[in-house]
Amino acid sequence: MKYVMESGDETRRLLVQEQADFSREALRLTGLTTGARVLDAGCGPGGITAFLAEWVGPSGQVTGMDLSPERLANARQLNQHHAHVQFHSADIRRTGLPDAAFDFTWSQFVLQYLPDRWDALAELVRVTRPGGKVVISEFDGFGMDFWPAPEPLRDWCLRFTQAIERTVGLDIHVGRKVFHAMRRLGLRDVRVHLLPQYVIAGAADSAMSLDWETRFSALESALAPVLGGVEDYRLMSRKYLELLADSDALKYSILLVTEGTRP
């Protein structure tokens, strides 16, 4: 599986994203407790793994799992002071972990990239103990909701998100589908929490602007050919960045955090 967002700046971008307040709020809402055995499935550079380690404390245990050797190296370095954290190199769809090993299984921004995402979800259920929780955090849309919505930028953003799904295979609406998938897998007490990934009323800060610059750069080679060529792609990307800097415009993105209990 190729990670389509890869770039030379992706580790930094992921850490900024992982350490945002919405991750802590999702963990609070879904009831993570001290002493729990936790799997961070698709841990990336380990920012959320660090949150989990702090949350469960030394009486708990956290396993971070990722396929990327670079991300795992970053995660180990970031979490080196946590003796109760370990890392495992594996595919989320075939973890190689034992049945019922975890009290709380967490995955954020991973299922959206997988064509066989529901097989991956079933695997996360398998490694969760009966009575334990599976928690999936995914966005709904690609974070390109804004107003005012001037043409031709509005039309380009629509074509941009459609191209992501058709060309790259990223499901930008996977968040809304997890509830149904958990119910079909037989999970109990399935609940959905709606959270803001961000709300920018006015000009975005430099970190958000850099995040979008990195996204556009990483996706250029895949999307520019179907969006009018490199010159047009870069022009419209700049127009979106100008919208981010507009002090009179609203920009926002939502998350759907879905939790279910293994029977």
C-alpha positions as a Markdown table, in Angstrom:
| # | Residue | x | y | z |
|---|---|---|---|---|
| 1 | Met | 0.0 | 0.0 | 0.0 |
| 2 | Lys | 1.4 | 3.4 | -1.1 |
| 3 | Tyr | 0.8 | 6.3 | 1.2 |
| 4 | Val | -0.4 | 9.0 | -1.2 |
| 5 | Met | 0.3 | 12.0 | 1.2 |
| 6 | Glu | 4.1 | 11.2 | 1.5 |
| 7 | Ser | 6.4 | 14.2 | 1.2 |
| 8 | Gly | 9.7 | 15.4 | 2.8 |
| 9 | Asp | 7.6 | 17.4 | 5.3 |
| 10 | Glu | 5.0 | 14.8 | 6.1 |
| 11 | Thr | 6.4 | 13.7 | 9.5 |
| 12 | Arg | 6.2 | 17.3 | 10.8 |
| 13 | Arg | 2.7 | 17.7 | 9.3 |
| 14 | Leu | 1.4 | 14.5 | 11.0 |
| 15 | Leu | 2.9 | 15.5 | 14.4 |
| 16 | Val | 1.2 | 18.9 | 14.3 |
| 17 | Gln | -2.1 | 17.2 | 13.3 |
| 18 | Glu | -1.8 | 14.4 | 16.0 |
| 19 | Gln | -1.0 | 16.9 | 18.8 |
| 20 | Ala | -4.1 | 19.0 | 18.1 |
| 21 | Asp | -6.8 | 19.4 | 20.8 |
| 22 | Phe | -9.3 | 17.3 | 18.9 |
| 23 | Ser | -7.3 | 14.1 | 19.5 |
| 24 | Arg | -7.4 | 14.6 | 23.3 |
| 25 | Glu | -11.1 | 15.5 | 23.2 |
| 26 | Ala | -11.9 | 12.3 | 21.2 |
| 27 | Leu | -10.0 | 10.2 | 23.8 |
| 28 | Arg | -11.9 | 11.9 | 26.6 |
| 29 | Leu | -15.3 | 11.4 | 25.0 |
| 30 | Thr | -14.7 | 7.7 | 24.3 |
| 31 | Gly | -13.7 | 6.9 | 27.9 |
| 32 | Leu | -10.1 | 5.9 | 27.8 |
| 33 | Thr | -9.1 | 4.9 | 31.4 |
| 34 | Thr | -5.9 | 4.7 | 33.5 |
| 35 | Gly | -4.3 | 1.3 | 33.4 |
| 36 | Ala | -5.8 | 0.3 | 30.0 |
| 37 | Arg | -3.9 | -1.8 | 27.4 |
| 38 | Val | -4.2 | 0.3 | 24.2 |
| 39 | Leu | -3.4 | -0.2 | 20.5 |
| 40 | Asp | -2.6 | 2.9 | 18.4 |
| 41 | Ala | -3.2 | 1.4 | 15.0 |
| 42 | Gly | -1.5 | 3.5 | 12.3 |
| 43 | Cys | 0.5 | 5.5 | 14.9 |
| 44 | Gly | 2.5 | 7.5 | 12.5 |
| 45 | Pro | 5.3 | 9.5 | 14.2 |
| 46 | Gly | 3.8 | 8.8 | 17.6 |
| 47 | Gly | 2.1 | 12.0 | 18.7 |
| 48 | Ile | -1.1 | 10.4 | 19.7 |
| 49 | Thr | 0.8 | 7.4 | 21.1 |
| 50 | Ala | 2.4 | 9.9 | 23.6 |
| 51 | Phe | -1.1 | 11.2 | 24.6 |
| 52 | Leu | -2.3 | 7.6 | 25.1 |
| 53 | Ala | 0.8 | 6.8 | 27.3 |
| 54 | Glu | 0.2 | 9.8 | 29.5 |
| 55 | Trp | -3.5 | 8.9 | 29.8 |
| 56 | Val | -3.2 | 5.3 | 30.8 |
| 57 | Gly | -0.1 | 5.9 | 33.0 |
| 58 | Pro | 2.6 | 3.5 | 33.9 |
| 59 | Ser | 0.0 | 0.9 | 35.1 |
| 60 | Gly | -1.2 | 0.7 | 31.5 |
| 61 | Gln | 0.5 | -0.3 | 28.3 |
| 62 | Val | 0.4 | 1.2 | 24.8 |
| 63 | Thr | 1.4 | -0.5 | 21.5 |
| 64 | Gly | 2.0 | 1.8 | 18.5 |
| 65 | Met | 1.7 | 0.1 | 15.2 |
| 66 | Asp | 2.7 | 1.3 | 11.7 |
| 67 | Leu | 4.1 | 0.1 | 8.4 |
| 68 | Ser | 6.5 | 2.9 | 7.8 |
| 69 | Pro | 10.1 | 2.3 | 9.3 |
| 70 | Glu | 10.6 | 6.1 | 9.2 |
| 71 | Arg | 7.4 | 6.8 | 11.2 |
| 72 | Leu | 8.2 | 4.1 | 13.7 |
| 73 | Ala | 11.7 | 5.5 | 14.2 |
| 74 | Asn | 10.2 | 9.0 | 14.9 |
| 75 | Ala | 7.6 | 7.4 | 17.2 |
| 76 | Arg | 10.2 | 5.5 | 19.2 |
| 77 | Gln | 12.3 | 8.7 | 19.7 |
| 78 | Leu | 9.3 | 10.8 | 20.7 |
| 79 | Asn | 8.2 | 8.1 | 23.3 |
| 80 | Gln | 11.6 | 7.0 | 24.5 |
| 81 | His | 10.8 | 8.2 | 28.1 |
| 82 | His | 7.7 | 6.0 | 28.3 |
| 83 | Ala | 8.7 | 2.6 | 29.6 |
| 84 | His | 5.1 | 1.3 | 29.1 |
| 85 | Val | 5.1 | 2.0 | 25.3 |
| 86 | Gln | 6.2 | -0.5 | 22.7 |
| 87 | Phe | 6.1 | -0.4 | 18.9 |
| 88 | His | 5.1 | -3.0 | 16.3 |
| 89 | Ser | 5.8 | -3.0 | 12.6 |
| 90 | Ala | 2.7 | -4.3 | 10.8 |
| 91 | Asp | -0.1 | -3.7 | 8.4 |
| 92 | Ile | -3.4 | -2.6 | 10.1 |
| 93 | Arg | -5.2 | -5.2 | 8.0 |
| 94 | Arg | -2.9 | -8.1 | 9.2 |
| 95 | Thr | -1.5 | -7.1 | 12.5 |
| 96 | Gly | -0.1 | -10.4 | 13.6 |
| 97 | Leu | -1.2 | -9.6 | 17.2 |
| 98 | Pro | -3.0 | -12.0 | 19.4 |
| 99 | Asp | -6.8 | -12.2 | 19.8 |
| 100 | Ala | -8.4 | -10.0 | 22.6 |
| 101 | Ala | -5.1 | -8.3 | 23.5 |
| 102 | Phe | -6.3 | -4.8 | 24.1 |
| 103 | Asp | -8.9 | -2.9 | 26.2 |
| 104 | Phe | -9.0 | 0.1 | 23.9 |
| 105 | Thr | -8.1 | 0.0 | 20.2 |
| 106 | Trp | -7.7 | 3.4 | 18.5 |
| 107 | Ser | -7.1 | 4.4 | 14.8 |
| 108 | Gln | -7.2 | 7.8 | 13.3 |
| 109 | Phe | -7.0 | 8.9 | 9.6 |
| 110 | Val | -6.1 | 5.4 | 8.4 |
| 111 | Leu | -9.2 | 3.7 | 7.1 |
| 112 | Gln | -9.7 | 6.4 | 4.5 |
| 113 | Tyr | -6.6 | 5.2 | 2.6 |
| 114 | Leu | -7.5 | 1.5 | 2.5 |
| 115 | Pro | -9.6 | -0.1 | -0.3 |
| 116 | Asp | -10.3 | -3.1 | 2.1 |
| 117 | Arg | -11.0 | -0.8 | 5.0 |
| 118 | Trp | -13.7 | -3.0 | 6.6 |
| 119 | Asp | -11.4 | -6.0 | 6.7 |
| 120 | Ala | -9.0 | -3.7 | 8.6 |
| 121 | Leu | -11.8 | -2.7 | 11.0 |
| 122 | Ala | -12.6 | -6.4 | 11.5 |
| 123 | Glu | -9.0 | -7.0 | 12.4 |
| 124 | Leu | -9.1 | -4.2 | 15.0 |
| 125 | Val | -12.2 | -5.8 | 16.5 |
| 126 | Arg | -10.4 | -9.2 | 16.7 |
| 127 | Val | -7.5 | -7.8 | 18.7 |
| 128 | Thr | -9.8 | -6.1 | 21.1 |
| 129 | Arg | -11.0 | -8.0 | 24.2 |
| 130 | Pro | -14.7 | -8.7 | 24.8 |
| 131 | Gly | -16.0 | -5.6 | 26.6 |
| 132 | Gly | -13.2 | -3.5 | 25.1 |
| 133 | Lys | -13.7 | -0.5 | 22.8 |
| 134 | Val | -12.8 | 0.1 | 19.2 |
| 135 | Val | -12.5 | 3.8 | 18.4 |
| 136 | Ile | -12.2 | 5.1 | 14.8 |
| 137 | Ser | -11.6 | 8.8 | 14.1 |
| 138 | Glu | -12.0 | 10.0 | 10.5 |
| 139 | Phe | -12.9 | 13.3 | 8.8 |
| 140 | Asp | -16.0 | 13.7 | 6.7 |
| 141 | Gly | -15.0 | 15.6 | 3.6 |
| 142 | Phe | -11.5 | 16.8 | 2.9 |
| 143 | Gly | -11.7 | 20.0 | 5.0 |
| 144 | Met | -12.6 | 22.2 | 2.0 |
| 145 | Asp | -15.8 | 23.7 | 3.5 |
| 146 | Phe | -15.8 | 27.5 | 3.4 |
| 147 | Trp | -17.8 | 30.7 | 2.9 |
| 148 | Pro | -17.8 | 32.9 | 0.9 |
| 149 | Ala | -17.3 | 30.4 | -1.9 |
| 150 | Pro | -16.2 | 32.3 | -5.0 |
| 151 | Glu | -16.2 | 30.8 | -8.4 |
| 152 | Pro | -14.1 | 29.3 | -9.9 |
| 153 | Leu | -12.5 | 28.2 | -6.6 |
| 154 | Arg | -15.7 | 26.5 | -5.4 |
| 155 | Asp | -15.9 | 24.4 | -8.6 |
| 156 | Trp | -12.2 | 23.5 | -8.5 |
| 157 | Cys | -12.4 | 22.4 | -4.9 |
| 158 | Leu | -15.3 | 20.1 | -5.8 |
| 159 | Arg | -13.3 | 18.6 | -8.7 |
| 160 | Phe | -10.2 | 18.4 | -6.5 |
| 161 | Thr | -12.1 | 16.2 | -3.9 |
| 162 | Gln | -13.7 | 14.1 | -6.6 |
| 163 | Ala | -10.3 | 13.5 | -8.1 |
| 164 | Ile | -8.9 | 12.4 | -4.8 |
| 165 | Glu | -11.5 | 9.7 | -4.6 |
| 166 | Arg | -11.2 | 8.6 | -8.2 |
| 167 | Thr | -7.5 | 8.9 | -8.8 |
| 168 | Val | -5.9 | 8.4 | -5.4 |
| 169 | Gly | -8.6 | 6.1 | -3.9 |
| 170 | Leu | -8.9 | 8.1 | -0.7 |
| 171 | Asp | -12.4 | 7.9 | 0.7 |
| 172 | Ile | -13.0 | 11.4 | 2.0 |
| 173 | His | -16.4 | 10.4 | 3.4 |
| 174 | Val | -15.3 | 7.2 | 5.3 |
| 175 | Gly | -16.2 | 8.9 | 8.6 |
| 176 | Arg | -19.9 | 8.7 | 8.1 |
| 177 | Lys | -19.7 | 5.0 | 7.1 |
| 178 | Val | -18.0 | 3.6 | 10.2 |
| 179 | Phe | -21.2 | 3.5 | 12.3 |
| 180 | His | -22.9 | 1.1 | 9.8 |
| 181 | Ala | -19.7 | -1.0 | 9.5 |
| 182 | Met | -19.4 | -1.4 | 13.3 |
| 183 | Arg | -23.1 | -2.4 | 13.6 |
| 184 | Arg | -22.6 | -5.0 | 10.8 |
| 185 | Leu | -19.6 | -6.4 | 12.6 |
| 186 | Gly | -21.8 | -6.9 | 15.7 |
| 187 | Leu | -20.3 | -4.3 | 18.0 |
| 188 | Arg | -22.5 | -3.1 | 20.9 |
| 189 | Asp | -23.3 | 0.5 | 22.1 |
| 190 | Val | -22.0 | 2.1 | 18.9 |
| 191 | Arg | -21.9 | 5.8 | 19.3 |
| 192 | Val | -20.7 | 8.7 | 17.1 |
| 193 | His | -19.2 | 12.0 | 18.3 |
| 194 | Leu | -19.1 | 15.0 | 16.0 |
| 195 | Leu | -16.0 | 17.1 | 16.6 |
| 196 | Pro | -14.4 | 20.1 | 14.8 |
| 197 | Gln | -11.0 | 19.2 | 13.3 |
| 198 | Tyr | -10.7 | 23.0 | 12.9 |
| 199 | Val | -12.8 | 26.1 | 12.7 |
| 200 | Ile | -11.0 | 29.1 | 11.2 |
| 201 | Ala | -13.2 | 32.3 | 11.5 |
| 202 | Gly | -10.8 | 34.7 | 9.8 |
| 203 | Ala | -7.3 | 34.3 | 8.7 |
| 204 | Ala | -5.6 | 30.9 | 9.3 |
| 205 | Asp | -2.3 | 30.7 | 11.2 |
| 206 | Ser | 1.0 | 29.9 | 9.6 |
| 207 | Ala | 0.8 | 26.2 | 10.7 |
| 208 | Met | -2.5 | 25.7 | 9.0 |
| 209 | Ser | -1.3 | 27.4 | 5.8 |
| 210 | Leu | 1.8 | 25.2 | 5.8 |
| 211 | Asp | -0.4 | 22.1 | 6.3 |
| 212 | Trp | -2.3 | 22.9 | 3.2 |
| 213 | Glu | 0.8 | 23.8 | 1.2 |
| 214 | Thr | 2.2 | 20.3 | 2.1 |
| 215 | Arg | -1.1 | 18.6 | 1.1 |
| 216 | Phe | -1.2 | 20.3 | -2.3 |
| 217 | Ser | 2.5 | 19.6 | -3.0 |
| 218 | Ala | 2.1 | 15.9 | -2.1 |
| 219 | Leu | -0.9 | 15.4 | -4.3 |
| 220 | Glu | 0.3 | 17.4 | -7.3 |
| 221 | Ser | 1.8 | 14.6 | -9.3 |
| 222 | Ala | -1.4 | 12.5 | -9.0 |
| 223 | Leu | -4.0 | 15.2 | -9.4 |
| 224 | Ala | -2.6 | 17.9 | -11.6 |
| 225 | Pro | -3.0 | 15.8 | -14.8 |
| 226 | Val | -6.7 | 15.4 | -14.2 |
| 227 | Leu | -7.3 | 19.0 | -13.1 |
| 228 | Gly | -6.0 | 20.9 | -16.0 |
| 229 | Gly | -2.3 | 20.5 | -15.7 |
| 230 | Val | 0.4 | 21.7 | -13.3 |
| 231 | Glu | 0.0 | 25.4 | -14.1 |
| 232 | Asp | -3.7 | 25.4 | -13.4 |
| 233 | Tyr | -3.3 | 23.2 | -10.3 |
| 234 | Arg | -0.8 | 25.5 | -8.8 |
| 235 | Leu | -2.8 | 28.6 | -9.6 |
| 236 | Met | -5.9 | 27.2 | -7.9 |
| 237 | Ser | -3.9 | 25.9 | -5.0 |
| 238 | Arg | -2.6 | 29.5 | -4.4 |
| 239 | Lys | -6.2 | 30.8 | -4.6 |
| 240 | Tyr | -7.2 | 28.3 | -1.8 |
| 241 | Leu | -4.2 | 29.5 | 0.3 |
| 242 | Glu | -5.3 | 33.1 | -0.3 |
| 243 | Leu | -8.8 | 32.1 | 1.0 |
| 244 | Leu | -7.2 | 30.6 | 4.1 |
| 245 | Ala | -5.6 | 34.0 | 4.7 |
| 246 | Asp | -8.8 | 35.9 | 4.1 |
| 247 | Ser | -9.9 | 37.6 | 7.4 |
| 248 | Asp | -13.5 | 37.7 | 6.3 |
| 249 | Ala | -13.9 | 34.0 | 5.4 |
| 250 | Leu | -14.9 | 31.0 | 7.4 |
| 251 | Lys | -13.1 | 27.7 | 6.9 |
| 252 | Tyr | -13.9 | 24.5 | 8.8 |
| 253 | Ser | -13.5 | 20.7 | 8.9 |
| 254 | Ile | -15.4 | 18.1 | 10.9 |
| 255 | Leu | -14.5 | 14.7 | 12.4 |
| 256 | Leu | -16.7 | 11.7 | 13.1 |
| 257 | Val | -15.3 | 9.7 | 16.0 |
| 258 | Thr | -17.1 | 6.3 | 16.2 |
| 259 | Glu | -16.8 | 4.0 | 19.2 |
| 260 | Gly | -18.2 | 0.5 | 19.6 |
| 261 | Thr | -17.8 | -2.3 | 22.2 |
| 262 | Arg | -16.8 | -5.8 | 21.3 |
| 263 | Pro | -19.4 | -8.3 | 22.6 |
